[in-house]
Amino acid sequence: MDDAVDVILGQWARTRPDVDVSPMGVIGRVSRASRLLERGVKDFLAEHGLEAWEFDMLATLLRSGADATMCMKDLSTSAMVSPGALTNRMDHLVRRGLVHRWPAPHNRRMTLVALTDEGRRVADEMLVLHAANEERLLAGLSEGEREALAGLLRSLLVSLGDTSL
């Protein structure tokens, strides 16, 4: 069965057979898959009243440990957003009653952020639903295919310089 990238590769093969466009097969598929998966996640979260970035912030805090508290600098690094964008996001989540923040007692230049009880409830509930949605999005792959794809993508990411935080 052909996909949209096969059509594009076929067009290039006819138009410029002298150029090896096989890398486009990988990059085009990764790009298209990324867009389709992001849309599937975004639409699902929207059905539950959350933006994707809101869930990302709540999930980042939830996975940080038992007290779900982080300093803004670490949260910015972990969530891969700029400090300015993070401040705007935290303002929004504070207004929604999902997080609270305060100056660190040992360093007034540091701001701490934590989930509120409501934020923890939403994050816990949405984590289960989000995982089920991602399972649905990957239903076309067997467990072995998922493991192989994850390994290949890990190798690619590391080769591109994406290492652990």
C-alpha positions in Angstrom: 0.0 0.0 0.0 1.4 3.4 -1.0 1.3 6.5 1.2 1.4 10.2 0.2 5.2 10.2 0.4 5.4 7.3 -2.1 3.5 9.6 -4.6 6.0 12.4 -4.0 9.0 10.1 -4.4 7.5 8.7 -7.6 7.1 12.2 -9.0 10.7 13.0 -8.2 11.9 9.7 -9.8 10.1 10.7 -13.0 11.2 14.3 -12.9 14.8 14.0 -11.6 15.9 10.4 -11.8 19.5 11.6 -11.4 18.9 12.8 -7.8 18.8 10.3 -4.9 15.7 11.5 -3.0 15.4 8.5 -0.8 16.2 10.6 2.4 12.9 12.4 1.6 11.1 9.1 2.2 12.3 9.0 5.8 12.1 12.7 6.6 8.8 13.2 4.8 7.3 10.3 6.7 8.6 11.4 10.1 7.3 15.0 9.4 3.9 13.8 8.3 3.6 11.3 11.1 4.5 14.0 13.6 1.9 16.4 12.3 -0.8 13.7 12.3 0.1 12.5 15.8 0.2 16.0 17.1 -3.2 16.7 15.7 -4.6 13.5 17.2 -3.2 14.6 20.6 -4.3 18.2 20.3 -7.8 17.3 19.3 -8.2 14.8 22.0 -7.0 17.2 24.7 -9.2 19.9 23.4 -12.2 17.6 23.8 -11.2 17.5 27.5 -10.8 21.3 27.8 -7.0 21.4 27.7 -4.5 22.9 25.3 -1.6 20.6 24.6 0.8 22.9 26.3 -1.4 23.0 29.4 -1.3 19.2 29.7 2.5 19.3 29.0 3.0 21.7 32.0 0.8 19.7 34.3 2.4 16.4 33.3 5.9 17.8 33.7 5.0 18.8 37.3 3.3 15.5 38.0 6.3 13.4 36.8 8.7 15.6 38.8 8.1 13.7 42.0 5.9 13.2 45.0 5.3 16.8 45.8 5.0 17.8 42.1 7.1 21.0 42.8 9.7 22.5 40.6 11.6 25.7 40.3 10.7 27.8 37.2 14.2 27.4 35.7 14.1 23.6 35.9 10.5 23.5 34.6 11.6 25.7 31.7 14.4 23.3 30.8 12.3 20.2 31.3 9.3 21.5 29.3 11.7 23.0 26.6 10.1 26.5 26.7 11.7 29.9 27.2 11.5 31.6 30.6 9.2 34.3 29.2 6.8 31.7 27.6 6.8 29.8 30.9 5.8 32.8 32.9 2.8 33.4 30.6 1.9 29.7 30.8 2.1 29.7 34.6 0.0 32.9 34.8 -2.7 31.1 32.9 -2.5 27.9 34.9 -2.6 29.9 38.2 -5.7 31.7 37.0 -7.3 28.3 36.2 -6.4 27.1 39.7 -4.2 24.2 38.5 -0.9 25.4 39.9 0.4 27.8 42.5 3.8 29.5 42.7 5.7 31.3 45.4 9.2 32.6 46.1 11.7 29.9 47.3 12.3 30.4 51.0 16.1 29.9 50.7 16.5 32.1 47.5 14.0 34.9 46.8 15.2 35.1 43.1 13.9 31.5 42.6 10.2 30.8 42.1 8.7 27.5 42.9 5.7 26.0 41.1 3.5 23.1 42.3 0.2 21.5 41.3 -2.8 22.4 43.3 -5.1 19.6 44.4 -7.2 20.4 41.4 -4.2 20.4 39.1 -3.1 17.0 40.4 -6.6 15.6 39.9 -6.7 16.9 36.3 -3.1 15.7 35.6 -3.7 12.3 37.0 -7.0 11.8 35.2 -5.7 13.1 31.9 -2.5 11.0 32.1 -4.6 7.8 32.0 -6.8 9.2 29.2 -3.9 10.6 27.2 -2.0 7.2 27.4 -5.2 5.5 26.1 -5.4 8.0 23.2 -1.8 7.5 22.3 -2.4 3.7 22.3 -5.3 4.3 19.9 -3.0 6.5 17.7 -0.4 3.7 17.5 -2.9 0.9 17.0 -1.7 0.3 13.4 1.6 -1.0 14.7 2.3 -4.2 16.5 4.3 -4.2 19.7 7.4 -5.3 17.9 7.0 -2.6 15.3 6.6 0.0 18.0 9.7 -1.2 19.8 11.7 -1.2 16.5 10.4 2.3 15.6 11.2 3.7 19.0 14.7 2.3 18.8 15.3 3.7 15.3 13.9 7.1 16.3 16.0 7.2 19.5 19.1 6.5 17.3 18.2 9.3 14.9 17.5 11.8 17.8 20.8 11.0 19.5 22.6 11.4 16.1 21.0 14.8 15.8 22.2 15.9 19.2 19.0 15.3 21.2 20.3 13.8 24.5 18.8 13.6 28.0 18.1 16.8 29.8 
